[in-house]
């Protein structure tokens, strides 16, 4: 039997003792139980000498999170030369240093709290990246979608181990490349963005998958990363759809089993899969938002 991690370059380790704790309690019948819960930690991100934000995170890839957060806030530019990324575990601090001098005091004053479940925040002009977006006309086959969702659903994860977590996957065609999880989906996105920056991975032929809702924040971050296709097993917000259409991002939601709905960028989709050969989602591996939400 193939190892479920074989295809991934980076993926969750649900058995990492730093990420979960065992907690005793009672269930709905009053019976004593012990269950796994996810551990949250505070992580403060600095850019050069300036404190930017303190994020609540599971803190499994702090360096990627710091880089991705700064990129998605437009504080770090794709062409920037990063001279060091230093993580101090005891102080729970990541310091990113660049050759370019930076000062974002004014930008930090203008912030918007997003709809992320862990209260994500974005700084500056939300629409800037949408108005200037130039996403490539990449191909997207439904056969890739079904292969990807099946593989992702059967990958061991913190969600299956303890719940209370979101997952995001970077994929190419039908192959998942990087799987990140965190208490907020925006953190999981940022960790993938940081990995892509660090490894100098091209975005134009990639697919982004998330377990969370397709909100304006998710659309903006995907567009900022230059990825042309965004897929979720959950539903949409109206503004998320509007922004995706403006940026010509392919937006696919409610992707579970045989079903999915595309509300933007449908012209990229090639319907090459015979649905008679696609299985419905197994209850054993069902993730968040498993109920069909018309």
VMD Tcl script that draws the C-alpha trace (Angstrom):
set ca {
  {0.00 0.00 0.00}
  {1.33 3.45 -0.95}
  {2.31 5.75 1.88}
  {-0.25 8.64 2.04}
  {2.61 11.12 2.42}
  {4.55 9.96 -0.67}
  {3.27 12.70 -3.00}
  {3.77 15.59 -0.59}
  {6.84 17.78 -0.32}
  {5.52 19.16 3.00}
  {2.54 17.78 4.92}
  {1.02 17.62 8.42}
  {2.39 15.40 11.14}
  {-0.71 14.60 13.22}
  {1.43 12.71 15.73}
  {3.75 15.64 16.51}
  {3.42 15.92 20.32}
  {3.82 19.72 20.18}
  {0.63 20.20 18.18}
  {-2.02 18.46 20.30}
  {-2.74 17.69 23.93}
  {-4.87 14.99 25.54}
  {-7.62 16.47 27.70}
  {-10.10 14.65 29.96}
  {-13.81 15.49 30.07}
  {-17.26 13.93 29.69}
  {-19.41 13.26 26.65}
  {-23.15 13.83 26.09}
  {-23.99 10.77 28.20}
  {-21.85 11.87 31.13}
  {-19.25 9.21 30.40}
  {-15.63 10.14 31.17}
  {-13.59 10.54 27.99}
  {-10.14 11.67 26.87}
  {-9.75 13.52 23.60}
  {-7.12 15.34 21.55}
  {-7.23 19.14 21.30}
  {-5.10 21.43 19.14}
  {-2.52 23.63 20.89}
  {-2.54 27.37 20.05}
  {0.57 29.50 20.51}
  {1.27 33.20 20.04}
  {3.88 34.08 17.42}
  {5.11 37.66 16.93}
  {6.39 38.62 13.48}
  {8.95 41.38 12.94}
  {10.05 42.83 9.61}
  {13.53 44.24 10.07}
  {13.22 46.31 13.29}
  {9.45 46.78 13.19}
  {6.89 44.63 15.03}
  {4.12 43.77 12.56}
  {1.64 41.38 14.20}
  {1.14 38.69 16.82}
  {-0.67 35.67 15.38}
  {-2.29 32.71 17.11}
  {-1.01 29.58 15.40}
  {-0.10 25.93 15.93}
  {3.44 27.14 15.13}
  {4.67 24.14 13.17}
  {6.28 26.21 10.37}
  {6.88 29.66 11.91}
  {9.40 30.82 9.29}
  {7.04 30.02 6.39}
  {4.16 31.69 8.25}
  {6.15 34.89 8.77}
  {7.28 35.10 5.14}
  {3.83 34.31 3.77}
  {2.08 36.74 6.07}
  {4.36 39.59 5.01}
  {3.96 38.68 1.34}
  {0.18 38.53 1.53}
  {0.09 41.89 3.35}
  {2.20 43.37 0.53}
  {4.93 44.26 3.03}
  {7.39 41.83 1.47}
  {7.74 41.99 -2.32}
  {8.38 38.92 -4.51}
  {11.63 40.51 -5.72}
  {12.88 41.33 -2.22}
  {16.15 39.81 -1.07}
  {15.61 38.23 2.34}
  {18.92 38.19 4.19}
  {17.70 36.14 7.17}
  {14.67 34.58 8.82}
  {15.37 33.98 12.51}
  {13.00 32.13 14.83}
  {13.45 32.28 18.60}
  {11.37 29.48 20.11}
  {11.73 30.73 23.68}
  {10.57 34.27 22.84}
  {8.06 33.03 20.20}
  {9.36 35.59 17.71}
  {10.27 35.46 14.02}
  {12.39 38.27 12.59}
  {12.53 38.63 8.80}
  {15.33 40.86 7.51}
  {15.61 42.25 4.00}
  {18.15 44.23 1.99}
  {15.44 46.79 1.27}
  {14.70 49.22 4.10}
  {11.08 49.03 5.26}
  {8.74 51.15 7.35}
  {5.03 50.31 7.50}
  {3.93 52.52 10.39}
  {1.27 54.25 8.27}
  {0.02 51.03 6.72}
  {-0.36 49.34 10.10}
  {-2.80 52.06 11.14}
  {-5.21 51.06 8.36}
  {-6.40 47.53 9.03}
  {-9.48 45.47 8.25}
  {-10.58 42.50 10.33}
  {-11.44 39.70 7.92}
  {-14.00 36.92 8.14}
  {-11.34 34.34 9.03}
  {-12.38 32.08 11.92}
  {-9.40 33.23 13.99}
  {-9.97 36.92 13.19}
  {-7.45 37.47 10.43}
  {-6.40 41.02 9.68}
  {-5.26 42.64 6.44}
  {-3.61 46.03 6.08}
  {-3.92 48.68 3.43}
  {-6.01 48.73 0.25}
  {-7.91 45.46 -0.19}
  {-8.74 46.11 -3.84}
  {-5.25 46.93 -5.08}
  {-4.28 43.36 -5.93}
  {-7.64 42.60 -7.59}
  {-7.56 45.65 -9.86}
  {-4.06 44.86 -11.12}
  {-4.40 41.04 -11.32}
  {-3.11 39.26 -14.41}
  {-3.70 35.58 -13.76}
  {-2.61 33.09 -16.47}
  {-5.09 31.12 -18.57}
  {-4.18 27.79 -16.96}
  {-5.88 24.48 -17.73}
  {-8.03 22.78 -15.09}
  {-9.46 19.28 -15.65}
  {-12.25 17.78 -13.59}
  {-10.30 14.50 -13.50}
  {-7.56 16.36 -11.60}
  {-10.12 17.77 -9.17}
  {-11.57 14.37 -8.28}
  {-8.15 12.79 -7.89}
  {-6.96 15.65 -5.68}
  {-9.97 15.77 -3.37}
  {-9.87 11.99 -2.92}
  {-6.17 12.10 -2.03}
  {-6.52 15.06 0.33}
  {-9.47 13.50 2.15}
  {-7.49 10.35 2.89}
  {-4.30 12.09 4.04}
  {-3.64 11.78 7.80}
  {-4.14 15.20 9.33}
  {-4.55 17.15 12.53}
  {-8.20 17.67 11.59}
  {-8.86 13.93 11.70}
  {-6.78 13.63 14.88}
  {-8.23 16.52 16.90}
  {-10.50 18.73 14.76}
  {-10.71 22.53 15.28}
  {-8.38 23.22 12.39}
  {-8.31 24.29 8.73}
  {-6.26 22.77 5.94}
  {-4.88 24.20 2.69}
  {-3.13 22.35 -0.13}
  {-0.99 23.54 -3.03}
  {-1.29 21.23 -6.01}
  {-0.10 20.87 -9.59}
  {-2.45 19.06 -11.97}
  {-3.59 16.00 -9.96}
  {-0.65 15.96 -7.55}
  {-0.79 17.56 -4.09}
  {2.52 19.24 -3.26}
  {2.22 21.02 0.09}
  {-0.38 20.51 2.83}
  {-0.55 23.03 5.69}
  {-2.96 23.17 8.63}
  {-3.63 25.82 11.28}
  {-6.31 27.16 13.60}
  {-7.07 29.90 11.08}
  {-7.24 29.25 7.36}
  {-5.38 32.53 6.72}
  {-2.38 31.07 8.60}
  {-2.46 27.90 6.50}
  {-2.55 30.03 3.33}
  {0.33 32.19 4.53}
  {2.50 29.15 5.32}
  {2.07 27.90 1.76}
  {2.85 31.38 0.40}
  {6.00 31.47 2.53}
  {7.08 28.04 1.32}
  {6.56 29.09 -2.31}
  {8.63 32.24 -1.77}
  {11.44 30.38 0.00}
  {11.59 27.63 -2.62}
  {11.01 30.02 -5.56}
  {8.05 27.98 -6.81}
  {6.11 29.30 -9.82}
  {2.40 29.90 -9.22}
  {0.91 30.07 -12.72}
  {0.29 26.33 -13.12}
  {-0.81 25.63 -9.54}
  {-4.15 24.89 -7.86}
  {-5.01 26.04 -4.33}
  {-7.37 23.94 -2.19}
  {-8.87 24.93 1.15}
  {-11.30 23.38 3.61}
  {-12.59 26.87 4.54}
  {-15.13 29.23 3.04}
  {-14.40 31.09 -0.17}
  {-14.36 34.58 1.31}
  {-12.91 37.85 0.04}
  {-9.78 37.17 2.13}
  {-9.20 33.77 0.51}
  {-9.69 35.20 -2.97}
  {-7.37 38.17 -2.35}
  {-4.58 35.98 -0.95}
  {-4.85 33.45 -3.79}
  {-4.74 36.22 -6.39}
  {-1.81 37.88 -4.61}
  {0.10 34.58 -4.79}
  {-0.59 34.45 -8.55}
  {-2.48 31.13 -8.41}
  {-5.29 31.00 -11.02}
  {-7.52 28.28 -9.49}
  {-9.05 28.18 -6.00}
  {-11.04 25.16 -4.79}
  {-12.92 24.60 -1.55}
  {-15.10 21.92 -0.06}
  {-17.10 24.74 1.58}
  {-19.29 27.52 0.24}
  {-18.96 31.09 -1.04}
  {-19.50 34.67 0.05}
  {-20.96 37.15 -2.42}
  {-17.94 39.45 -2.21}
  {-15.58 36.51 -2.64}
  {-17.37 35.64 -5.90}
  {-17.38 39.27 -7.08}
  {-13.65 39.68 -6.49}
  {-12.87 36.34 -8.15}
  {-14.77 37.41 -11.26}
  {-12.94 40.76 -11.39}
  {-9.57 39.02 -11.11}
  {-10.58 36.16 -13.47}
  {-9.82 33.59 -10.78}
  {-11.42 30.18 -11.25}
  {-13.51 29.73 -8.10}
  {-14.83 26.25 -7.29}
  {-16.75 25.48 -4.11}
  {-18.79 22.70 -2.45}
  {-16.34 20.20 -3.93}
  {-17.34 16.96 -2.23}
  {-17.61 13.55 -3.87}
  {-19.01 13.95 -7.40}
  {-20.29 17.47 -6.84}
  {-18.86 20.95 -7.17}
  {-20.06 24.43 -8.14}
  {-17.99 26.95 -10.13}
  {-19.01 30.62 -9.84}
  {-16.06 32.35 -11.54}
  {-13.48 31.52 -14.21}
  {-15.51 28.61 -15.57}
  {-13.80 28.91 -18.97}
  {-10.66 27.23 -17.56}
  {-12.53 24.02 -16.71}
  {-12.32 20.96 -18.98}
  {-15.03 18.42 -18.10}
  {-13.04 15.29 -18.92}
  {-14.15 12.96 -16.09}
  {-16.92 10.36 -16.49}
  {-18.91 10.77 -13.25}
  {-19.89 7.11 -13.30}
  {-16.34 6.35 -12.14}
  {-16.26 8.93 -9.32}
  {-17.08 7.70 -5.82}
  {-19.05 9.69 -3.27}
  {-17.12 10.95 -0.27}
  {-16.55 8.40 2.47}
  {-18.05 9.31 5.86}
  {-14.83 8.06 7.49}
  {-12.78 10.81 5.84}
  {-15.41 13.56 5.80}
  {-14.00 16.97 6.59}
  {-15.56 20.21 7.76}
  {-18.57 21.51 5.83}
  {-19.65 18.01 4.87}
  {-23.34 18.97 4.75}
  {-24.31 20.26 1.32}
  {-24.95 23.98 1.85}
  {-27.08 25.30 -1.00}
}
mol new
graphics top color blue
foreach p $ca { graphics top sphere $p radius 0.5 }
foreach p [lrange $ca 0 end-1] q [lrange $ca 1 end] { graphics top cylinder $p $q radius 0.2 }
display resetview
